[in-house]
Amino acid sequence: MRKVHGLHHVNIETSKLEETRQFYEEFAGLTVGPRPRLAFPGYWMYFGDHPVLHLIEIPDNPGMPNARVNRIDHWATMAEGYEETLALVKERGHLFREADIGDDHLKRLFVKDPNGCVLELAFLMDKATGKELKNKPANWHVNATIYELDPEARERLERFKQKEMVPAE
């Protein structure tokens, strides 16, 4: 049986190509790299030697509804440098929200990109000290997937879903 074994890439169509490229360079540490000759402008953005994000430029369409319909809600990646990242988010004035929703060792920072898509950056944290971890503990993912079984964790998740993104001060 075939199984998914990792994220290959995310594709975002955008009328804000340069702004979107800059956002992902700053907040995800991605770099622009080789891209096939295609008939439309865009970038392939790399993590190491893998093009994890494809950006395609499309014309601005002011007639599009603002409702959440058939679009990427968010994509997630593990990250390092929580304090520096949060400071940059605030400096740049992006909408964001922080989340500490599970009993796992992850602190999440959700940042809205120029297109309304959300980048989730997950940082390994020691829950007791609030300090960022350099290495994954053996149980780093404990309780990360059992929200349906744990009423308290499910309640935390539901409260988080209700939180609005806040503007950087």
N, C-alpha and C positions, 0 to 999 in steps of 0.2 A: 504494500500500500504506500502511496506517495504521501508525504507530509510536508507542510510548510516548515521551513527550517530557518527562516530569517527574512528580514525586510530587504527587498531589492532596491526599490526606489519609490518615491512619491512624486507625482506630477501636479504642478499647480499652473493653471492658465491665469495670466494676469495682464491687466492694462497698466500695471505699475512695475514694469520689469526691473528698472535700475533700483528702485526703492526696495523691492522684494529681494533682489540679489544682496544688497547691502545689509538688510535685516538678517538674512541667514549667514552672512559672513560674520556679523557681529555677535549674534546670539547662539549660533550653533557651531561656529568655528569652521564652516564649510568654505571650500575654495573653488573658484571657477576652474574647470579643466576641459579636456578635449571633448568635442561634441561632433557627431557626424554632420556633414553638410546637409542641412534640411532646408525646406522651402520657406521657413518662417523663422523669425528671430527668437532667440532664447539662450539659455545657459544650461549646462549640466554642472551641478555643484557636487563636489567630492568630499567625502570623509576618507582620508588616506587615499587609497587608490581605487575607491569604489564610488561611482556616481549615484548617490542616494537621493538627490533631489533634481528633478528636471523642471525648469521654468520655461513656459511658452508664452510669448507675448501675443495678446489678443487686443482688438480694438476696445476702447471704452464703450460700455453699453449702459447709459444712464437709465434705460427702461427696465433693467433687471429688478425684480422684487428684492426687498431686504429680508424676506423670510428665509429660514434655513431649509432650503430645498436642494437636494441632489448636489451637495458640495462636500468637500472634506471638512469634517468638524475639527479634528486635530490629528497630529502625528506626534509620536513620542520618541525620545532618545535618552539614554543615560548621559549624565553630564558631571562635570567637576567645576568647582569654583562658585559656590552658591552666592556668597556675599558679593563678590565682584560682579556676577551676573545680575543680581537684583539691583545693585547700584547703577549698572548700565541701563537696565530697563527703565528705571526712574529718570535717569539723566536724559534718555531719549524720548520720554513721555509716552511710552506704549501702554495700552491697557493690559492689565495683568491680574492674576489672582494666585495666591499661594495656597497650597493644600497639604495637609498632614492627615490624610483620611484613613489610613490603614494601620495595622499593627506591624507592618513591614518596616524596613529600615529606609524608606524613601520619603524625602520631602520633595514635593512637586511644585514647579513654577510654571504656570500657564501664561503664555505671552501671545497676544494677538498680532499677527503679521499685517502688512499693509492691505491685504486682500480679505481680511476677516477670518482667515484660517488661524488655527491656534497651534503653536508649538509648545509641547509639554516637555519640560526639561526635568528629569528625575535625578535627584542627588542622593547619594548614600549618606545617611545621618545616623548618629548614635542618639537614640530617643532619650536616653537618660541625661546626656550632657548637652545635646543640641549642637554638637560639633560634627563637622563633615568627616566622613571616613574615607581613607585612602584605599582600603581593601574591603571586599565583600565579606561580611561574616557568613558563617555556614548557613545560618537561618535568615538571610537577608530578605527572603520573599515570604516568610511565614505570615499566614493570614491574608496574603495579598489577593487571593481569589475566592475567599469564602464569604463574601458579603451576604449571599443569600442564606447562609447558615448561621450567621451571627447577627442577631437583631441590633446590637449596639453598633457594630461596624456598619451595618446597613443604614442605620439612622445617621451616622456621621457622613456617609456617602450621599445620602439624600439632602442633608443640610448643605454639603458642599455644592451639589448641583444647583441649588437655589441661589448661591452667592453670585453676585454680578462681578464682572471685571471692573477693576477700579483704575481710574487714571493715575498716572504717576504724578506725584506732587511736585 
